[in-house]
């Protein structure tokens, strides 16, 4: 991971175990980014998003600027904020995944943390394997759709 000023760049994927208390260890290379705490919330693909405070504030500002008179923006704001939690790393660099978020993402004993540049995503191992398989099988179509 590289640090550019106050900006962290999260890259790679890491397979991890969830302990019996629902704790997961944040990879050591990312822990400094979260020493002031983090925000974890529901993601849109049955995964969890993990943000530094700075990145969370950027996301929150975009969300609260959405028009409250339109149903889908209201639902997106509701979805993200109602599932968000402020957390701190313990001395071993772990966080306790809130039960509601574990249930939403289908995370039981094994998880994958993926670095997605500005944030982390936490996936159940099974759903991550499905997502990787889909991305590999449809990489050309995905890239072409982005280019349009």
NUDO-124930 format. One line per 5 residues: number of its first residue (from 1); for each residue y, z, x of N, C-alpha, C. Coordinates in nm, 3 decimals. Layout:
// residues N
NUM	Y:Z:X:Y:Z:X:Y:Z:X  ... .
//
This chain:
// residues 148
1	-0.117:0.000:0.086:0.000:0.000:0.000:0.122:0.000:0.090  0.223:-0.072:0.048:0.347:-0.077:0.123:0.456:-0.006:0.044  0.552:0.049:0.115:0.666:0.112:0.050:0.790:0.037:0.094  0.870:-0.003:-0.002:0.994:-0.074:0.027:1.106:0.004:-0.038  1.179:0.083:0.041:1.280:0.171:-0.016:1.212:0.271:-0.106 .
6	1.255:0.280:-0.233:1.194:0.371:-0.328:1.084:0.303:-0.407  1.054:0.178:-0.378:0.957:0.102:-0.455:0.820:0.107:-0.388  0.720:0.141:-0.463:0.583:0.142:-0.415:0.513:0.017:-0.465  0.424:-0.035:-0.384:0.345:-0.151:-0.422:0.199:-0.108:-0.425  0.140:-0.105:-0.542:0.002:-0.062:-0.559:-0.090:-0.184:-0.563 .
11	-0.191:-0.183:-0.476:-0.282:-0.296:-0.465:-0.425:-0.246:-0.453  -0.521:-0.328:-0.492:-0.662:-0.300:-0.472:-0.729:-0.235:-0.591  -0.860:-0.216:-0.578:-0.937:-0.146:-0.682:-1.028:-0.044:-0.619  -1.046:0.067:-0.691:-1.117:0.183:-0.638:-1.207:0.240:-0.747  -1.337:0.250:-0.718:-1.430:0.310:-0.812:-1.432:0.461:-0.790 .
16	-1.422:0.535:-0.900:-1.412:0.680:-0.892:-1.500:0.747:-0.997  -1.528:0.873:-0.976:-1.604:0.952:-1.071:-1.510:1.046:-1.145  -1.541:1.071:-1.269:-1.469:1.169:-1.350:-1.554:1.295:-1.350  -1.494:1.408:-1.314:-1.574:1.531:-1.312:-1.587:1.590:-1.452  -1.663:1.698:-1.462:-1.692:1.758:-1.594:-1.568:1.814:-1.662 .
21	-1.458:1.832:-1.590:-1.333:1.879:-1.649:-1.238:1.764:-1.683  -1.285:1.640:-1.665:-1.202:1.524:-1.697:-1.103:1.488:-1.587  -1.129:1.535:-1.466:-1.038:1.508:-1.355:-1.082:1.384:-1.279  -0.982:1.309:-1.232:-1.006:1.193:-1.148:-0.913:1.204:-1.028  -0.964:1.168:-0.911:-0.884:1.173:-0.789:-0.806:1.043:-0.774 .
26	-0.676:1.055:-0.757:-0.594:0.939:-0.726:-0.625:0.902:-0.580  -0.650:0.775:-0.550:-0.679:0.738:-0.411:-0.573:0.792:-0.316  -0.618:0.842:-0.202:-0.529:0.908:-0.105:-0.409:0.822:-0.067  -0.429:0.691:-0.056:-0.319:0.605:-0.014:-0.206:0.598:-0.116  -0.230:0.641:-0.241:-0.127:0.635:-0.345:-0.062:0.771:-0.373 .
31	-0.115:0.875:-0.319:-0.072:1.011:-0.359:0.073:1.040:-0.328  0.125:0.992:-0.218:0.265:1.017:-0.186:0.359:0.963:-0.294  0.322:0.852:-0.354:0.405:0.793:-0.459:0.418:0.885:-0.580  0.318:0.971:-0.600:0.313:1.056:-0.719:0.340:1.204:-0.688  0.391:1.234:-0.571:0.411:1.375:-0.535:0.513:1.443:-0.625 .
36	0.602:1.367:-0.688:0.700:1.423:-0.783:0.646:1.422:-0.926  0.522:1.379:-0.943:0.463:1.370:-1.076:0.442:1.226:-1.117  0.385:1.209:-1.233:0.355:1.075:-1.284:0.356:1.079:-1.435  0.358:0.960:-1.493:0.342:0.946:-1.637:0.223:0.855:-1.660  0.133:0.899:-1.746:0.016:0.819:-1.783:0.025:0.790:-1.932 .
41	-0.009:0.667:-1.969:-0.002:0.629:-2.109:-0.112:0.529:-2.143  -0.127:0.504:-2.272:-0.219:0.400:-2.316:-0.168:0.264:-2.266  -0.261:0.180:-2.224:-0.230:0.042:-2.191:-0.271:-0.046:-2.306  -0.242:-0.173:-2.296:-0.269:-0.265:-2.406:-0.410:-0.321:-2.408  -0.487:-0.301:-2.304:-0.620:-0.361:-2.294:-0.731:-0.257:-2.287 .
46	-0.714:-0.146:-2.357:-0.812:-0.037:-2.354:-0.823:0.022:-2.214  -0.710:0.027:-2.144:-0.702:0.093:-2.015:-0.583:0.187:-2.019  -0.562:0.261:-1.911:-0.451:0.354:-1.901:-0.354:0.306:-1.795  -0.226:0.324:-1.819:-0.122:0.289:-1.723:-0.073:0.417:-1.656  -0.054:0.412:-1.525:-0.004:0.526:-1.449:0.122:0.482:-1.374 .
51	0.233:0.551:-1.401:0.362:0.514:-1.342:0.420:0.628:-1.260  0.495:0.593:-1.157:0.582:0.690:-1.092:0.695:0.719:-1.190  0.770:0.824:-1.166:0.883:0.855:-1.253:0.984:0.742:-1.257  1.013:0.680:-1.143:1.110:0.571:-1.136:1.063:0.453:-1.220  0.937:0.414:-1.205:0.885:0.298:-1.281:0.877:0.330:-1.430 .
56	0.838:0.454:-1.464:0.832:0.492:-1.605:0.970:0.480:-1.669  1.073:0.523:-1.598:1.208:0.513:-1.653:1.246:0.368:-1.681  1.205:0.277:-1.596:1.232:0.134:-1.619:1.161:0.086:-1.746  1.034:0.122:-1.759:0.957:0.083:-1.878:1.019:0.144:-2.003  1.052:0.272:-1.996:1.108:0.342:-2.111:1.241:0.279:-2.154 .
61	1.324:0.245:-2.059:1.452:0.181:-2.093:1.432:0.050:-2.165  1.335:-0.031:-2.121:1.306:-0.157:-2.189:1.256:-0.131:-2.331  1.167:-0.034:-2.344:1.110:-0.005:-2.475:1.215:0.045:-2.575  1.300:0.137:-2.531:1.399:0.191:-2.625:1.509:0.092:-2.657  1.517:-0.017:-2.582:1.618:-0.120:-2.613:1.565:-0.223:-2.713 .
66	1.438:-0.214:-2.750:1.381:-0.307:-2.848:1.441:-0.280:-2.986  1.450:-0.384:-3.070:1.511:-0.365:-3.202:1.424:-0.277:-3.294  1.481:-0.169:-3.342:1.408:-0.077:-3.429:1.391:-0.133:-3.570  1.458:-0.241:-3.600:1.449:-0.301:-3.734:1.330:-0.395:-3.746  1.258:-0.419:-3.636:1.142:-0.507:-3.639:1.014:-0.427:-3.620 .
71	0.914:-0.460:-3.700:0.789:-0.383:-3.703:0.714:-0.382:-3.570  0.691:-0.497:-3.509:0.611:-0.500:-3.386:0.677:-0.426:-3.270  0.807:-0.440:-3.249:0.868:-0.356:-3.145:0.855:-0.207:-3.174  0.873:-0.167:-3.301:0.857:-0.025:-3.336:0.716:0.022:-3.305  0.619:-0.062:-3.337:0.479:-0.025:-3.311:0.451:-0.017:-3.161 .
76	0.505:-0.107:-3.084:0.484:-0.103:-2.939:0.543:0.026:-2.881  0.662:0.061:-2.923:0.726:0.185:-2.877:0.642:0.305:-2.918  0.599:0.307:-3.040:0.516:0.417:-3.091:0.386:0.429:-3.012  0.322:0.315:-2.988:0.195:0.309:-2.917:0.208:0.368:-2.776  0.310:0.326:-2.704:0.327:0.370:-2.566:0.372:0.516:-2.558 .
81	0.479:0.551:-2.628:0.534:0.686:-2.613:0.444:0.794:-2.672  0.379:0.767:-2.784:0.295:0.872:-2.844:0.170:0.899:-2.761  0.133:0.806:-2.674:0.017:0.825:-2.589:0.053:0.856:-2.445  0.176:0.897:-2.420:0.221:0.922:-2.282:0.219:1.072:-2.250  0.184:1.102:-2.126:0.179:1.240:-2.078:0.240:1.249:-1.939 .
86	0.319:1.353:-1.915:0.367:1.386:-1.781:0.260:1.469:-1.712  0.220:1.428:-1.592:0.117:1.500:-1.518:0.158:1.519:-1.373  0.093:1.613:-1.309:0.112:1.636:-1.166:-0.023:1.636:-1.097  -0.025:1.590:-0.974:-0.147:1.596:-0.894:-0.177:1.741:-0.859  -0.306:1.777:-0.858:-0.341:1.909:-0.808:-0.351:1.903:-0.655 .
91	-0.392:2.010:-0.592:-0.395:2.015:-0.445:-0.493:1.916:-0.383  -0.591:1.874:-0.460:-0.689:1.776:-0.411:-0.651:1.632:-0.450  -0.531:1.614:-0.506:-0.486:1.480:-0.543:-0.547:1.428:-0.672  -0.588:1.520:-0.759:-0.651:1.482:-0.886:-0.553:1.502:-1.002  -0.582:1.430:-1.110:-0.516:1.454:-1.237:-0.623:1.476:-1.342 .
96	-0.589:1.551:-1.445:-0.677:1.567:-1.560:-0.639:1.460:-1.661  -0.733:1.372:-1.690:-0.709:1.270:-1.791:-0.716:1.336:-1.928  -0.608:1.330:-2.006:-0.612:1.391:-2.139:-0.726:1.332:-2.223  -0.797:1.418:-2.298:-0.911:1.371:-2.376:-0.879:1.252:-2.467  -0.763:1.252:-2.530:-0.727:1.141:-2.618:-0.719:1.009:-2.541 .
101	-0.670:1.014:-2.419:-0.661:0.892:-2.338:-0.798:0.849:-2.287  -0.882:0.947:-2.249:-1.019:0.912:-2.208:-1.093:0.846:-2.322  -1.076:0.900:-2.441:-1.143:0.842:-2.557:-1.091:0.701:-2.585  -0.960:0.682:-2.583:-0.900:0.551:-2.608:-0.956:0.446:-2.511  -0.965:0.481:-2.382:-1.006:0.385:-2.281:-1.158:0.381:-2.260 .
106	-1.231:0.464:-2.332:-1.377:0.466:-2.317:-1.423:0.513:-2.181  -1.346:0.603:-2.121:-1.378:0.654:-1.987:-1.466:0.777:-2.000  -1.582:0.769:-1.938:-1.674:0.882:-1.939:-1.691:0.939:-1.799  -1.791:0.892:-1.726:-1.820:0.948:-1.593:-1.770:0.862:-1.478  -1.750:0.734:-1.502:-1.707:0.645:-1.395:-1.582:0.570:-1.439 .
111	-1.491:0.553:-1.344:-1.367:0.482:-1.373:-1.331:0.394:-1.254  -1.243:0.301:-1.281:-1.189:0.216:-1.176:-1.037:0.228:-1.184  -0.976:0.251:-1.070:-0.830:0.247:-1.061:-0.794:0.116:-0.995  -0.711:0.038:-1.063:-0.665:-0.090:-1.009:-0.516:-0.082:-0.983  -0.476:-0.126:-0.864:-0.335:-0.135:-0.831:-0.278:-0.262:-0.891 .
116	-0.172:-0.248:-0.971:-0.112:-0.362:-1.041:0.035:-0.370:-1.000  0.059:-0.373:-0.870:0.190:-0.384:-0.807:0.282:-0.265:-0.838  0.336:-0.257:-0.959:0.434:-0.151:-0.990:0.371:-0.027:-1.051  0.244:-0.033:-1.085:0.176:0.080:-1.147:0.026:0.071:-1.122  -0.045:0.174:-1.162:-0.190:0.174:-1.157:-0.244:0.157:-1.297 .
121	-0.363:0.102:-1.306:-0.437:0.100:-1.431:-0.569:0.172:-1.408  -0.608:0.254:-1.505:-0.737:0.321:-1.499:-0.823:0.265:-1.611  -0.939:0.214:-1.573:-1.032:0.149:-1.665:-1.166:0.222:-1.664  -1.238:0.213:-1.775:-1.379:0.251:-1.769:-1.446:0.146:-1.680  -1.546:0.186:-1.609:-1.614:0.092:-1.518:-1.666:-0.029:-1.593 .
126	-1.724:-0.007:-1.710:-1.782:-0.116:-1.787:-1.676:-0.215:-1.834  -1.565:-0.163:-1.889:-1.461:-0.254:-1.937:-1.394:-0.328:-1.822  -1.381:-0.263:-1.706:-1.324:-0.331:-1.589:-1.415:-0.446:-1.544  -1.545:-0.422:-1.543:-1.638:-0.530:-1.506:-1.628:-0.646:-1.604  -1.616:-0.616:-1.733:-1.598:-0.722:-1.834:-1.468:-0.799:-1.809 .
131	-1.361:-0.726:-1.780:-1.230:-0.789:-1.756:-1.234:-0.876:-1.631  -1.295:-0.825:-1.524:-1.304:-0.905:-1.401:-1.386:-1.032:-1.424  -1.494:-1.020:-1.498:-1.579:-1.135:-1.528:-1.498:-1.239:-1.607  -1.425:-1.192:-1.708:-1.343:-1.284:-1.789:-1.238:-1.353:-1.702  -1.169:-1.274:-1.619:-1.064:-1.332:-1.533:-1.123:-1.437:-1.439 .
136	-1.240:-1.409:-1.383:-1.303:-1.505:-1.291:-1.345:-1.632:-1.364  -1.400:-1.616:-1.484:-1.446:-1.734:-1.559:-1.333:-1.818:-1.614  -1.217:-1.758:-1.635:-1.104:-1.829:-1.699:-0.981:-1.836:-1.609  -0.998:-1.821:-1.480:-0.884:-1.818:-1.389:-0.796:-1.942:-1.400  -0.855:-2.058:-1.408:-0.776:-2.183:-1.417:-0.695:-2.185:-1.545 .
141	-0.758:-2.153:-1.659:-0.686:-2.153:-1.786:-0.573:-2.050:-1.788  -0.599:-1.933:-1.731:-0.498:-1.829:-1.724:-0.379:-1.876:-1.642  -0.408:-1.934:-1.524:-0.300:-1.982:-1.437:-0.221:-2.094:-1.504  -0.291:-2.185:-1.569:-0.221:-2.297:-1.636:-0.131:-2.247:-1.749  -0.179:-2.147:-1.823:-0.098:-2.093:-1.934:0.029:-2.025:-1.882 .
146	0.021:-1.965:-1.765:0.138:-1.900:-1.706:0.239:-2.004:-1.661  0.192:-2.117:-1.612:0.280:-2.222:-1.561:0.362:-2.290:-1.670  0.318:-2.282:-1.795:0.388:-2.352:-1.904:0.514:-2.286:-1.944 .
//
